[in-house]
Amino acid sequence: MVGNGCQPDQFTYGPILNRICKSGNTSLALDLLRKMEDRKVKPEAVTYNMIIDSLCKDGSVEDALNLFNEMETKGIKANVITYNTLISNFCNAGRWDEAAQLLRDMISRGITPNVITFSSLINIFVKEGKHVEAKELHNEMIARGIDPDTITYNSLIYGLCMEKRLDDANQMLDLMVSKGCSPDSVTYNIIINGYCKAKRVDDGFCLSRKIEVAQELLQEMVSRGVDPDTVTYNILVDGLCENGKLEKALEIFEDLQKSEMELDIGIYNIIIHGMCNARRVDDAWDLFSSLPLKGVSPDVKTYTIMIAGLCKKGSLSEADMLFKKMGEENGIVPNGCTYNTIIRAHLGGSGVATSVELIEEMKRCGFAADVSTMKMVMDMLSDGRLNKNFLGMLS
């Protein structure tokens, strides 16, 4: 094109840069930007936005900020997309203070933030535990006439659940619906998880009532046409198991097995763990043994849960066999939790020699004794059941 005497302009370069950036070749995009400048083609904000976004996706946030400063120096005005890209990626990098400064900067330059701007910042403030600041941003966006979207409300509801303000979270859900903003599966998963994880009595709700509310939220979710996903059911089933309602958890689990939903190992781990905690280790073993027939592969967590269940039952020899089988036959490497579980079982069963072997193996694999194991050892040292030399092995 250039050889024929035709000079490309920004409209020529734009689609090419777009494709280059989407392919992830940011260095080539930067080279092309410099060629544009050499040929006296003045890039517009959209050109810089593409490359800034590509740099951010590469994790080069500092380079993106430098390019942003460069465009400002050259008199190319940044727009809301430029700022949103930078704010979002500074938030993703955990640099919330710089992201907040960018918001103040854009407002001072007369660039109006939108729902994406506020949602990014509210989300990071909530994750950082800065709930007051998140609420202030929510109030500011309302004052500016910007309607929160589902993502905004999800972050706010998550923050309220983190603070155990479940009533307020429910009210926020009602407000969301009243404003015509549709909750999605993430919204319900957040608030159902909040009720399932509540461990204390407050606001007149006992724990059993909180689990009932979680189940009611599931029904509400379905009635609103929002399909529960595996995360929803994992949260609810885990909450039921943790609160001593194994039978109800099993009812839901059986219904899920009959449904077309593809169940992952996560929900099987929850049920097996719930059975073990309810002293139904034999039932847990039956379910564990049936996993290959169901086409589900156990993971290290599955084995650790089952080994712990067998240890609690007093079936230490079976636990040892399963511990050996997981690595030798199934190629699943034990983790620190697995080692600590079986080491404590042997210590409690007076199997000190075996514990020593397992500790040495654990250390070779790069794992260390956890708090529970250390406490058990200290208790046994204090009452004379262990020799003081044993403590040195754990360090």
N, C-alpha and C positions, 0 to 999 in steps of 0.2 A: 504493500500500500504506500509506504513512505518512498520506496524506490520509484514509484510511478508519479511522484510529485504530490500525492495526496497527504495532507496532514491530519492525523487522527486527533479527535477532540475528546473531551471528557465522556461523551456519550459512547465513543468507541471503546475507551478504556474501561468504563464501568462494568459491562457484562463480563469482560475478560478477568478483571480483578475479582469480581464476585465468584466466578468459577474457581479461580486460583485459591481464594480464601476458603471456600467450601471444601476444597481438596486437602486443605491443611498445610499448603506450601506457603507459609507466611513470609519466609525470606524472599521468595520469588515475587510475592506481592509488594514487598518493600522496595525491591529492585525496580519493579515497574513504576512504582510511585516516583522514584528518583528520575526515571527516564521521562515521565510526564513533565516533571519540573524542568528537566534539561531542554525539553522541546517547547517550553513556555506554555504548557497546558496547565492551567490553574485548577488543582483538584478542589472539589467542593466537600462539604461536611460528610456527605454520604460516602465518599471515597475513603476518608479517614475513618469513618465509623466501621466500615467493613474490615479494615486492617486492625483497628483497635480491638474489635471483637475477636479477630483471629489470634492476635497476640494474647488476649486474655484466655482464650481456649487452650493455648499452648502453655498457660501458666506463667507467662511473661507479663505480669501485671505492672511491674515497674517500667518496662519498655512501652507498654500501652499508655501509661501516664506521661512518659516523656514525649510520645507522639502527640498526645492530647495537648501538652504544653507547646509543642512545636506548631500545631495548627493555630493555636491562639496567637502565638508570636507572629505568624504569617498573615494574621488578619482574617482567618477562616473561622467563622462563628460556630461554636459547638451548639448542638441542639439537644432536645430531651433524650433522644436515642443515644447520643454520645455519653451523656451523664448516666443514663440508666445502665448502659453497658459497664461503665467503670464502677458505679455504685454496687451493682449486682456482684461483680467479680471481687471487689474489695470485701464485700460481705462474705462471699464464699471462702475468702482467704482468712476470715476472722478479724479483719482490720476494720472493725465497725466505726472506730473514731474517725478514720480517714474518710470512710463512706459518708458519715454524718457531716463532715466538713464539706464534702462535695455537694451535698444537698443544700447547705447554707450558701455555698458558692453559686450554684445555679440560680437560686432564688434572688441573690443579690444582682445577678446579671440579667434578671427579668425573664428567665426561662422557667416556665410553669411546670412543676413536677406533676406526674400522673400517678395512677394507681400502681403501676409497676415500680416506680420510684419508692413510694411509701411501703409497699408490700415487702420489697427487698430489705429495707431497713428495719421494719417491724419484726420480720422473721429473725434477723440476726440479733436484735435487742432481746427478744424472747429467749433465744438459745443461750445468750450470755447471762441470762437471769436479770436483765435490766427491764423489769416489767413496768415500772413507772414511766420510763422513757418510751417504751412501746405504746403505752396508753396515751401519752402526750402526743405522739406522732399520729395515732388514730384520731385523736381529737382535732389535730391540726388539719388532717386531710378532710375531715367532715366540715370544718370551718371553711375550707377552700372549695367546698362543693364537689369533692371527689368521692364517689361512692366506692366503698371497699368491695373487693370481689371475693370469691371463694377462698383464694390463697390467703388474702388478708385475714379473713375471719378464722381460717384454720390456724394461723399463727397465734392469733389472740386467744382462741379457745385452748390451744396447747399451753400457752402461758398461764392461763387461769387454772388448768388442770395441774400444772407443775406446782402451783401455789396451794393446791388442795381446795381451791374455791369452786367446788363442783356445782353449787347452785348458780353461781355467776356464769360458769361455763354453759350451763343449760339455758340461762337467760340470754346469753350471747347467741346461742343457736336459735332461739326463738326470734331474737332481733334480726338475725341474718335472714330467716325465712320471711319475716314481716316486711323486709326491705326488698323482697323479690329476688334475693340471691340464693341460688340452689345449693344446698349442702351436697357434698360428694362422699364417696366411701372413706376418704381420708378424714373428713370432718367427723363422721360417726366413729371411725376407728380411734381417733384421738379421745373423744369424750367417753366412749365405752371403756377404753383402757384406763381413763382417769377413775371411773367408778370401780373397775375391777381391782385396781392397784391401791385403793383407799384402805389404809391399815388402822385407822383410828376412828373413834366415834366423834362426830361433830355435826352441828346444825340439826340435831335431833335424829340423824340417820344412824342406825346400827349397821354393822357390816353386811348382815344378810339383806337389809333393805337396799344397800348400795348395789349388791349383785342383782337384786330384782329390777332396779332402775336400769342397769346395764342391759338386762334382757328386754325390758320395755323399749329401750332405745333401738335394739336390734329390730323389734317389731315395727317401730316407727320408721326405721330406715327402709324396710321392705315396703311398707305402705306408701312411702313417698317415691317408690320406683327406683331406689338406689340399691343396686345389687351388692350384697355382702361378698367380700372376697376371702381368700384363705387367711389373710391377716386378721380380718374381723373375727372369724371363727377361732383362730389361734388365741386371740386376746380373750375372748369370752370363755372358751373352754379352760384356758389357764386360770382365769379368775375364779371359775367355779371349783376347779380342783384345789386351788390354794385356799379357798374358803370352806373346804370340807363338803362340797356338793358334788362328789364324784358321780353319783347316779345320774344327776341332771346332765353332767358333762358327757357321760357315756351315751345318754339319749341323743344328744346333739351329734356326737361322733358317729353313732350308728346311722342317723339320718344322712350325714355327709357321705358315708361310705356307699349309701344307696343312690346318692345323687350323681350327677355328671361332673361335679367339681373334682378337679385333679388335686389330690391331697399330697403334700410334700412331707418330708420326714419330720418337719417341725411339729405338726399336730400329733404325730405318733409319739414323739419324745415327751410331749406334754401329758398325754394319756398314760404312757408307761410310768412316768414320774408320779403322776397322781395315784395310780394303782399301788406303786411301791410305798408311797406315803400313807396310804390307807391300809397297809399291811396285806395287800392282795398281790404279793410277789409272784405267786404261781400264775395268776391271771396276766400279770405283766410279762412273765416269761413266755406264756402262750402267744401273746400279741407280738412280742419281740421275735419269736421263732417263725411267725407267719409272714414277716416282712418280705422275704424273698418271693413268696408265692403271690404277694400283692404287687410285685414289681417295684418295691421301695427299698432303697439301699440305706442301711443304718450308717450313721456317721459316728465320730468319736464321742459326741454328746450322748447318743443312744447307748453306746457301750458303757460309758461312765455311769449313766443313770441305772442301767441294769446291774452293773457290778456293785454299785452302792446298795441297791435293793437286796441283792443276794447277801451282801455283808451284813446288812441290818437284820436279815432273817436268820443269820448265823450259818449260812451255807458258804463258808469261806473257801472250801475246796472247789465248789462250782464257780465261785467268783474268780479264783485263780485260773481255772481252766478257760473261762471266758476271756480273761485278761491276756492269756497266751494266744488264744484263738484269734483275737482281733488283729494282732500283728502278723502272726504266722500264716493264717489261712485267708484272711480278708484284706491284708495290707493296710490296715488303719493304724496309724501311729498314735499311741497313748499321749495325752497331753499332761500338763502339770496337775490338773484336777483329777485325772484318772489315777496317776501315781499316788497323790496324797490320799485319795479315797481308800485305796487298797493297802497303803502303808499303815494308815490309822486302824484299819480292820485287823491287821496282823499284830500291831502293838497291843490293841485291846484284847486280842486272843492269845496273848503271851507268845506270839511268834516273832520274838525279837531278832533271831538269826535271819529269818526271811525278810524282815523289815530292813535290816542292814543291807542285804543284797539289793533290795528294791531301791533304797535310798542311793546307793552307789550307781545303780543303773539310771535313776532319775537325774542325778547330777551329770552323768556322762551325756545325757540327752539335752542338757541345758536348762533343766527345770529345778526349782527350789521348793523347800517346805513352805506351805502356806500358813496363815495365822492359826487355823484350827489344829494343824499338825503340831506346830510349835507349842501351842497351849497344852495339848495333850502330853507332849514330851515333858514340859515343865512340871505339869501336875504329877507325872510318873516319877520324875526326878525327886520332887519334894517329898513324896511318900515312900521313896526307896525302891520303887519297882524297876527303876533303870539306873545304870551306872552313869556317873557324871561324864565319862568319856564319850557317851552317846551324843551329847549335845554338840561336841566338836565335829561330828560327822555331818551335821546339818548345815554348818557354816561354809 
